[in-house]
Amino acid sequence: MALFITDECINCGACEPECPNTAIYEGGSEWSWGGGTQLAEVGLEDGSNVSGAELQVPFSEEFYYIVSGKCTECKGFHEEPQCAAVCPVDCCLPDPDYQEEEEELLNKKDWLHAEA
């Protein structure tokens, strides 16, 4: 499953540089699918396509946040989620809304980092 950042976040920023998928953003910051990945275009669940470079609306204006569609729990990179490992207030937790098996997370990692 993807992780999420709770409202206990102190905005220290320790988590952001640790993410191998560039799935963590500062509150209020726009994000893109292509940022830190090889994605040039992404097919969305509604059947539409979006450019990997197109900026998306922030998930949070106040706290750091994790884009669940880019989070792989660091599978294929590290033994444990690095955001959770470095968070000084333990606010990077499994997101119950995004339950994924290890195989799904590894497939997502391969999709995010496939050579263009």
DSSP file (Angstrom, degrees, kcal/mol; ACC not computed):
  #  RESIDUE AA STRUCTURE BP1 BP2  ACC     N-H-->O    O-->H-N    N-H-->O    O-->H-N    TCO  KAPPA ALPHA  PHI   PSI    X-CA   Y-CA   Z-CA
    1    1 A M              0   0    0      0, 0.0    98,-0.2     0, 0.0     2,-0.0   0.000 360.0 360.0 360.0 154.2    0.0    0.0    0.0
    2    2 A A        -     0   0    0     96,-1.1    93,-3.4    93,-0.3     2,-0.3  -0.279 360.0-123.4 -71.1 164.9    1.1    3.6   -0.5
    3    3 A L  E     -A   94   0A   0     91,-0.3     2,-0.3    64,-0.1    68,-0.1  -0.703  21.1-161.3-105.5 164.1    2.0    5.7    2.5
    4    4 A F  E     -A   93   0A   0     89,-2.7    89,-2.5    -2,-0.3     2,-0.5  -0.946  19.2-120.4-139.2 162.7    0.5    9.0    3.5
    5    5 A I  E     -A   92   0A   0     -2,-0.3    87,-0.2    87,-0.2    61,-0.1  -0.916  28.6-139.8-108.6 125.2    1.6   11.8    5.8
    6    6 A T    >   -     0   0    0     85,-2.4     3,-1.5    -2,-0.5    58,-0.1  -0.193  29.2-101.5 -77.7 171.1   -0.6   12.7    8.8
    7    7 A D  T 3  S+     0   0    0      1,-0.3    -1,-0.1    56,-0.1    84,-0.0   0.383 112.7  81.7 -76.7   6.8   -1.5   16.1   10.0
    8    8 A E  T 3   +     0   0    0     83,-0.1    -1,-0.3    82,-0.0    83,-0.1   0.471  65.5 128.2 -82.3  -3.2    1.1   15.5   12.8
    9    9 A C    <   -     0   0    0     -3,-1.5    -4,-0.0    82,-0.2    78,-0.0  -0.257  48.8-161.0 -56.4 134.4    3.7   16.5   10.2
   10   10 A I        -     0   0    0     53,-0.0    -1,-0.1     0, 0.0    -3,-0.0   0.271  38.0-119.7-100.9   9.1    6.1   19.3   11.4
   11   11 A N        +     0   0    0      1,-0.1    -2,-0.1    53,-0.1    15,-0.0   0.851  63.7 145.8  57.6  39.5    7.1   20.2    7.8
   12   12 A C        -     0   0    0      1,-0.0    -1,-0.1    52,-0.0    -3,-0.0   0.765  51.7-138.3 -77.2 -24.9   10.8   19.4    8.5
   13   13 A G        +     0   0    0     12,-0.1     3,-0.2     1,-0.0    -1,-0.0   0.518  62.8 128.5  82.5   4.5   11.3   18.1    4.9
   14   14 A A  S    S+     0   0    0      1,-0.2     4,-0.4     2,-0.1    73,-0.1   0.825  70.9  52.3 -62.8 -30.8   13.4   15.1    5.9
   15   15 A C  S >> S+     0   0    0      1,-0.2     3,-1.2     2,-0.1     4,-0.7   0.868  92.9  71.1 -74.3 -38.8   11.2   12.7    3.9
   16   16 A E  G >4 S+     0   0    0      1,-0.3     3,-1.2    -3,-0.2     8,-0.3   0.875  98.8  43.6 -54.3 -52.0   11.2   14.4    0.5
   17   17 A P  G 34 S+     0   0    0      0, 0.0    -1,-0.3     0, 0.0    -2,-0.1   0.682 107.0  63.8 -71.1 -13.3   14.7   13.8   -0.6
   18   18 A E  G <4 S+     0   0    0     -3,-1.2    -2,-0.2    -4,-0.4    64,-0.2   0.672  77.0 101.5 -81.1 -17.0   14.6   10.2    0.5
   19   19 A C    X<  -     0   0    0     -3,-1.2     3,-1.0    -4,-0.7     5,-0.1  -0.569  55.1-162.5 -77.6 118.2   11.8    9.2   -1.9
   20   20 A P  T 3  S+     0   0    0      0, 0.0    -1,-0.2     0, 0.0    51,-0.0   0.621  91.9  48.1 -73.3 -11.1   13.2    7.3   -4.9
   21   21 A N  T 3  S-     0   0    0     16,-0.0    -2,-0.1    92,-0.0    -3,-0.0   0.367 106.0-122.4-107.1   2.6   10.0    7.9   -6.9
   22   22 A T    <   +     0   0    0     -3,-1.0    15,-0.1    -6,-0.2    49,-0.1   0.940  66.7 139.9  50.7  51.1    9.7   11.7   -6.2
   23   23 A A        +     0   0    0     47,-0.1    44,-3.0    -7,-0.1     2,-0.5   0.438  43.4  83.1 -99.6  -3.5    6.3   11.0   -4.7
   24   24 A I  E     +B   66   0B   0     -8,-0.3     2,-0.3    42,-0.2    42,-0.2  -0.890  55.5 176.9-111.2 131.9    6.6   13.4   -1.8
   25   25 A Y  E     -B   65   0B   0     40,-2.6    40,-2.5    -2,-0.5     2,-0.1  -0.952  33.2-105.3-133.8 149.9    5.9   17.1   -2.1
   26   26 A E    >   -     0   0    0     -2,-0.3     3,-2.5    38,-0.2    38,-0.2  -0.461  56.0 -84.8 -69.6 143.8    5.9   20.1    0.2
   27   27 A G  T 3  S+     0   0    0      1,-0.3    34,-0.3    35,-0.2    37,-0.2  -0.215 117.0  18.8 -50.8 133.8    2.5   21.4    1.1
   28   28 A G  T 3  S+     0   0    0     32,-3.3     2,-0.3     1,-0.3    -1,-0.3   0.274  95.4 125.9  86.7 -11.2    1.1   23.8   -1.5
   29   29 A S    <   -     0   0    0     -3,-2.5    -1,-0.3    31,-0.2    30,-0.2  -0.646  59.3-128.2 -84.6 135.1    3.6   22.5   -4.2
   30   30 A E        -     0   0    0     -2,-0.3     2,-0.3    28,-0.1    27,-0.2  -0.408  28.2-158.2 -71.3 157.7    2.2   21.4   -7.5
   31   31 A W  B     -C   56   0C   0     25,-1.1    25,-3.4    -2,-0.1     2,-0.3  -0.857   7.7-153.4-133.4 167.0    3.4   17.9   -8.6
   32   32 A S        -     0   0    0     -2,-0.3     3,-0.2    23,-0.2    23,-0.1  -0.987  24.8-128.3-141.7 153.4    3.7   16.0  -11.9
   33   33 A W  S    S+     0   0    0     21,-0.4     6,-0.3    18,-0.3    20,-0.2   0.885 111.1  50.8 -64.0 -38.6    3.7   12.4  -12.9
   34   34 A G  S >  S+     0   0    0     18,-3.2     3,-2.4    17,-0.2     2,-0.3   0.700  79.0 113.0 -76.7 -20.1    7.0   12.8  -14.8
   35   35 A G  T 3  S-     0   0    0     17,-0.5     3,-0.1     1,-0.3    -3,-0.1  -0.370  99.6  -6.3 -58.3 113.1    8.9   14.5  -12.0
   36   36 A G  T 3  S+     0   0    0     -2,-0.3    -1,-0.3     1,-0.3     2,-0.2   0.513 126.2  82.2  79.4   5.0   11.6   12.1  -11.0
   37   37 A T  S <  S-     0   0    0     -3,-2.4    -1,-0.3     2,-0.1    76,-0.2  -0.683  85.4-114.6-127.7-177.3   10.3    9.4  -13.3
   38   38 A Q        +     0   0    0     74,-2.7     2,-0.4    -2,-0.2    75,-0.1   0.259  68.0 131.1-100.3   9.2   10.5    8.4  -17.0
   39   39 A L        +     0   0    0     73,-0.4    -2,-0.1    -6,-0.3     3,-0.1  -0.507  24.8 169.6 -74.8 120.1    6.8    9.0  -17.6
   40   40 A A  S    S+     0   0    0     -2,-0.4    12,-3.0     1,-0.4    13,-0.5   0.755  75.2   9.9 -93.6 -32.2    6.0   11.1  -20.6
   41   41 A E  E     -D   51   0D   0     10,-0.3     2,-0.4    11,-0.2    -1,-0.4  -0.992  67.5-156.0-148.8 144.5    2.3   10.5  -20.6
   42   42 A V  E     -D   50   0D   0      8,-2.9     8,-2.4    -2,-0.3     2,-0.6  -0.984  12.8-139.1-128.1 131.3    0.0    8.8  -18.1
   43   43 A G  E     -D   49   0D   0     -2,-0.4     6,-0.2     6,-0.2     2,-0.1  -0.794  27.1-146.7 -86.0 123.7   -3.4    7.2  -18.7
   44   44 A L    >   -     0   0    0      4,-3.5     3,-2.1    -2,-0.6    -1,-0.0  -0.438  25.1-105.3 -89.6 164.6   -5.8    8.1  -16.0
   45   45 A E  T 3  S+     0   0    0      1,-0.3    -1,-0.1     2,-0.1    -2,-0.0   0.775 118.7  60.7 -59.4 -28.3   -8.5    6.0  -14.5
   46   46 A D  T 3  S-     0   0    0      2,-0.1    -1,-0.3     1,-0.1     3,-0.1   0.427 121.6-105.2 -81.7   3.1  -11.2    8.0  -16.3
   47   47 A G  S <  S+     0   0    0     -3,-2.1    -2,-0.1     1,-0.3     2,-0.1   0.303  83.2 120.5  93.2  -8.9   -9.7    7.0  -19.7
   48   48 A S        -     0   0    0     -5,-0.1    -4,-3.5     1,-0.0     2,-0.4  -0.411  55.7-132.3 -83.8 164.5   -8.0   10.4  -20.3
   49   49 A N  E     -D   43   0D   0     -6,-0.2     2,-0.4    -2,-0.1    -6,-0.2  -0.897  16.9-166.7-115.9 148.1   -4.3   10.9  -20.8
   50   50 A V  E     -D   42   0D   0     -8,-2.4    -8,-2.9    -2,-0.4     2,-0.1  -0.991  28.2-108.1-134.1 142.2   -2.2   13.6  -19.2
   51   51 A S  E >   -D   41   0D   0     -2,-0.4     3,-1.1   -10,-0.2   -18,-0.3  -0.407  24.4-128.8 -64.0 140.8    1.4   14.7  -20.0
   52   52 A G  T 3  S+     0   0    0    -12,-3.0   -18,-3.2     1,-0.2   -17,-0.5   0.757 110.4  52.3 -62.3 -23.7    3.9   13.6  -17.5
   53   53 A A  T 3  S+     0   0    0    -13,-0.5    -1,-0.2   -19,-0.2     2,-0.2   0.599  81.2 113.8 -88.2 -12.3    5.1   17.2  -17.3
   54   54 A E  S <  S-     0   0    0     -3,-1.1   -21,-0.4     1,-0.1     2,-0.2  -0.417  70.7-122.2 -66.0 127.4    1.6   18.7  -16.6
   55   55 A L        -     0   0    0     -2,-0.2     2,-0.3   -23,-0.1   -23,-0.2  -0.475  26.8-152.3 -73.8 139.2    1.5   20.2  -13.2
   56   56 A Q  B     -C   31   0C   0    -25,-3.4   -25,-1.1    -2,-0.2     3,-0.1  -0.733  25.7 -91.4-111.3 157.7   -1.2   18.8  -10.9
   57   57 A V        -     0   0    0     -2,-0.3   -28,-0.1   -27,-0.2   -27,-0.1  -0.434  50.2-103.2 -67.4 136.9   -3.1   20.4   -8.0
   58   58 A P        -     0   0    0      0, 0.0   -28,-0.1     0, 0.0     3,-0.1  -0.295  16.4-142.1 -59.6 144.8   -1.4   19.9   -4.5
   59   59 A F  S    S+     0   0    0    -30,-0.2     2,-0.3     1,-0.2   -32,-0.1   0.741  88.8  22.3 -77.0 -25.2   -3.0   17.2   -2.3
   60   60 A S        -     0   0    0    -31,-0.2   -32,-3.3   -34,-0.1   -31,-0.2  -0.999  53.0-166.6-143.5 140.6   -2.3   19.4    0.7
   61   61 A E  S    S+     0   0    0     -2,-0.3    -1,-0.1   -34,-0.3     3,-0.1   0.627  93.5  38.5 -93.5 -18.3   -1.7   23.1    1.1
   62   62 A E  S    S+     0   0    0      1,-0.1     2,-0.3     2,-0.1   -35,-0.2   0.828 113.9  32.2-105.0 -39.9   -0.5   22.8    4.7
   63   63 A F  S    S-     0   0    0    -37,-0.1   -35,-0.2     1,-0.1    -3,-0.1  -0.788  86.9 -87.6-122.5 160.6    1.7   19.7    5.1
   64   64 A Y        -     0   0    0     -2,-0.3     2,-0.3   -38,-0.2   -38,-0.2  -0.324  52.9-164.0 -55.4 150.5    4.0   17.6    3.0
   65   65 A Y  E     -B   25   0B   0    -40,-2.5   -40,-2.6    -5,-0.1     2,-0.4  -0.962  18.1-131.9-143.1 159.5    2.1   15.0    1.1
   66   66 A I  E     -B   24   0B   0     -2,-0.3     2,-0.9   -42,-0.2   -42,-0.2  -0.946  17.5-134.8-114.1 129.8    2.6   11.7   -0.8
   67   67 A V    >>  -     0   0    0    -44,-3.0     3,-2.1    -2,-0.4     4,-0.9  -0.759  16.8-155.3 -81.8 108.9    1.1   11.1   -4.2
   68   68 A S  G >4 S+     0   0    0     -2,-0.9     3,-0.5     1,-0.3    -1,-0.2   0.820  89.0  62.7 -59.4 -33.4   -0.2    7.5   -3.8
   69   69 A G  G 34 S+     0   0    0      1,-0.2    -1,-0.3    -3,-0.1    -2,-0.0   0.653 111.6  38.2 -67.0 -14.3    0.0    6.8   -7.5
   70   70 A K  G <4 S+     0   0    0     -3,-2.1     2,-0.4   -47,-0.1    -1,-0.2   0.493  93.8 101.8-110.3  -8.9    3.8    7.3   -7.3
   71   71 A C    <<  +     0   0    0     -4,-0.9    37,-0.1    -3,-0.5    38,-0.0  -0.648  33.0 167.1 -84.6 128.7    4.4    5.6   -3.9
   72   72 A T    >   -     0   0    0     -2,-0.4     3,-2.2    36,-0.1    -1,-0.1   0.159  57.8-110.5-119.2  14.6    5.8    2.1   -4.0
   73   73 A E  T 3   -     0   0    0      1,-0.3     3,-0.1     3,-0.1     5,-0.1   0.740  69.6 -72.0  57.7  23.0    6.8    1.9   -0.3
   74   74 A C  T >> S+     0   0    0      1,-0.2     4,-2.8     7,-0.1     3,-2.3   0.592  85.1 166.4  67.8  13.1   10.4    2.0   -1.7
   75   75 A K  T <4  +     0   0    0     -3,-2.2    -1,-0.2     1,-0.3     4,-0.1  -0.358  67.0  23.1 -58.8 136.0    9.9   -1.6   -3.0
   76   76 A G  T 34 S+     0   0    0      2,-0.3    -1,-0.3    -3,-0.1     3,-0.1   0.321 127.8  52.1  86.9  -7.6   12.7   -2.4   -5.4
   77   77 A F  T <4 S+     0   0    0     -3,-2.3     2,-0.3     1,-0.4    -2,-0.2   0.672 114.1   7.6-120.9 -47.6   14.9    0.2   -3.9
   78   78 A H     <  -     0   0    0     -4,-2.8    -1,-0.4    -5,-0.1    -2,-0.3  -0.876  64.8-115.0-139.1 165.7   15.1   -0.3   -0.1
   79   79 A E  S    S+     0   0    0     -2,-0.3    -4,-0.1    -4,-0.1    -1,-0.1   0.738 100.2  17.3 -74.5 -24.4   14.0   -2.8    2.6
   80   80 A E  S    S-     0   0    0     -6,-0.1     2,-0.3    -5,-0.0    -1,-0.1  -0.960  99.9 -77.7-144.3 159.1   11.6   -0.3    4.2
   81   81 A P     >  -     0   0    0      0, 0.0     4,-1.7     0, 0.0    -7,-0.1  -0.432  38.3-151.6 -60.6 122.2    9.9    3.0    3.3
   82   82 A Q  H  > S+     0   0    0     -2,-0.3     4,-1.8     1,-0.2     5,-0.2   0.815  90.7  59.9 -70.3 -30.9   12.6    5.7    3.6
   83   83 A C  H  > S+     0   0    0      1,-0.2     4,-1.2     2,-0.2    -1,-0.2   0.934 109.2  44.2 -61.6 -44.0   10.1    8.5    4.4
   84   84 A A  H  4 S+     0   0    0      1,-0.2    -1,-0.2     2,-0.2    -2,-0.2   0.865 110.1  56.6 -67.3 -35.6    9.0    6.5    7.5
   85   85 A A  H  < S+     0   0    0     -4,-1.7    -1,-0.2     1,-0.2    -2,-0.2   0.836 115.9  34.7 -66.3 -32.7   12.5    5.7    8.5
   86   86 A V  H  < S+     0   0    0     -4,-1.8    -1,-0.2    -3,-0.1    -2,-0.2   0.566  86.1 114.5-100.4  -8.5   13.7    9.3    8.6
   87   87 A C    ><  -     0   0    0     -4,-1.2     3,-0.8    -5,-0.2     5,-0.1  -0.471  52.0-157.4 -67.9 120.4   10.5   11.0    9.9
   88   88 A P  T 3  S+     0   0    0      0, 0.0    -1,-0.2     0, 0.0    -4,-0.0   0.659  92.0  39.6 -74.4 -13.6   11.2   12.4   13.4
   89   89 A V  T 3  S-     0   0    0      0, 0.0    -2,-0.1     0, 0.0   -81,-0.0   0.226 105.7-121.2-119.6  13.6    7.5   12.4   14.4
   90   90 A D    <   +     0   0    0     -3,-0.8    -6,-0.1    -6,-0.2   -81,-0.1   0.886  65.3 138.1  51.7  49.4    6.4    9.1   12.8
   91   91 A C        +     0   0    0    -85,-0.1   -85,-2.4   -83,-0.1     2,-0.8   0.334  38.4  94.5-107.6   7.7    3.8   10.6   10.6
   92   92 A C  E     +A    5   0A   0    -87,-0.2   -87,-0.2    -8,-0.1    -5,-0.1  -0.868  59.2 163.2 -98.4 104.2    4.5    8.6    7.4
   93   93 A L  E     -A    4   0A   0    -89,-2.5   -89,-2.7    -2,-0.8     2,-0.1  -0.799  45.8 -83.8-123.9 158.9    2.0    5.7    7.7
   94   94 A P  E     -A    3   0A   0      0, 0.0   -91,-0.3     0, 0.0   -92,-0.1  -0.407  44.8-127.5 -60.1 135.6    0.4    3.1    5.5
   95   95 A D    >   -     0   0    0    -93,-3.4     3,-1.9     3,-0.2   -93,-0.3  -0.784  13.1-159.3 -90.5 110.7   -2.6    4.5    3.7
   96   96 A P  T 3  S+     0   0    0      0, 0.0     3,-0.3     0, 0.0    -1,-0.1   0.676  89.8  64.4 -65.3 -15.4   -5.6    2.2    4.2
   97   97 A D  T 3  S+     0   0    0      1,-0.2     2,-0.3   -95,-0.1    -2,-0.0   0.601 102.0  50.8 -80.9 -11.3   -7.2    3.7    1.1
   98   98 A Y    <   +     0   0    0     -3,-1.9   -96,-1.1   -96,-0.2     2,-0.6  -0.657  69.2 175.9-130.1  76.4   -4.5    2.3   -1.2
   99   99 A Q        +     0   0    0     -2,-0.3     2,-0.4    -3,-0.3    -2,-0.0  -0.725  11.6 165.8 -83.2 118.2   -4.0   -1.4   -0.4
  100  100 A E        -     0   0    0     -2,-0.6     2,-0.1   -98,-0.1    -2,-0.1  -0.995  31.3-128.1-136.2 141.3   -1.5   -3.0   -2.8
  101  101 A E     >  -     0   0    0     -2,-0.4     4,-2.1     1,-0.1     3,-0.3  -0.401  35.5-103.4 -79.5 163.3    0.4   -6.2   -2.8
  102  102 A E  H  > S+     0   0    0      1,-0.2     4,-2.5     2,-0.2     5,-0.2   0.881 122.0  54.8 -56.6 -41.0    4.2   -6.3   -3.1
  103  103 A E  H  > S+     0   0    0      1,-0.2     4,-2.2     2,-0.2    -1,-0.2   0.899 107.9  49.5 -61.1 -41.0    3.9   -7.5   -6.8
  104  104 A E  H  > S+     0   0    0     -3,-0.3     4,-2.3     2,-0.2    -1,-0.2   0.899 110.8  50.1 -63.9 -40.9    1.7   -4.5   -7.6
  105  105 A L  H  X S+     0   0    0     -4,-2.1     4,-2.3     2,-0.2    -2,-0.2   0.896 111.1  48.4 -65.8 -40.2    4.2   -2.1   -5.9
  106  106 A L  H  X S+     0   0    0     -4,-2.5     4,-2.2     2,-0.2    -1,-0.2   0.879 111.0  50.8 -67.8 -37.3    7.1   -3.6   -7.9
  107  107 A N  H  X S+     0   0    0     -4,-2.2     4,-2.3     2,-0.2    -2,-0.2   0.892 109.9  50.6 -65.0 -38.9    5.1   -3.3  -11.1
  108  108 A K  H  X S+     0   0    0     -4,-2.3     4,-2.8     2,-0.2    -2,-0.2   0.914 108.6  52.0 -63.8 -42.4    4.4    0.3  -10.3
  109  109 A K  H  X S+     0   0    0     -4,-2.3     4,-1.8     1,-0.2    -2,-0.2   0.927 110.7  47.5 -58.4 -46.2    8.1    0.9   -9.7
  110  110 A D  H  < S+     0   0    0     -4,-2.2     4,-0.4     1,-0.2    -1,-0.2   0.886 112.5  50.0 -63.1 -39.1    8.9   -0.6  -13.1
  111  111 A W  H >< S+     0   0    0     -4,-2.3     3,-0.8     1,-0.2    -2,-0.2   0.916 111.1  48.4 -64.5 -44.9    6.2    1.5  -14.7
  112  112 A L  H 3< S+     0   0    0     -4,-2.8   -74,-2.7     1,-0.2   -73,-0.4   0.841 121.5  34.8 -64.0 -33.8    7.5    4.7  -13.1
  113  113 A H  T 3< S+     0   0    0     -4,-1.8    -1,-0.2    -5,-0.2    -2,-0.2   0.156  81.8 134.5-113.9  18.1   11.1    4.1  -14.1
  114  114 A A    <   -     0   0    0     -3,-0.8     2,-0.2    -4,-0.4    -3,-0.1  -0.398  67.1-100.5 -64.8 143.3   10.8    2.4  -17.5
  115  115 A E              0   0    0      1,-0.2    -1,-0.1    -2,-0.1    -2,-0.1  -0.469 360.0 360.0 -66.0 133.4   13.1    3.7  -20.1
  116  116 A A              0   0    0     -2,-0.2    -1,-0.2    -3,-0.1    -2,-0.1   0.468 360.0 360.0 -72.3 360.0   11.3    6.1  -22.4
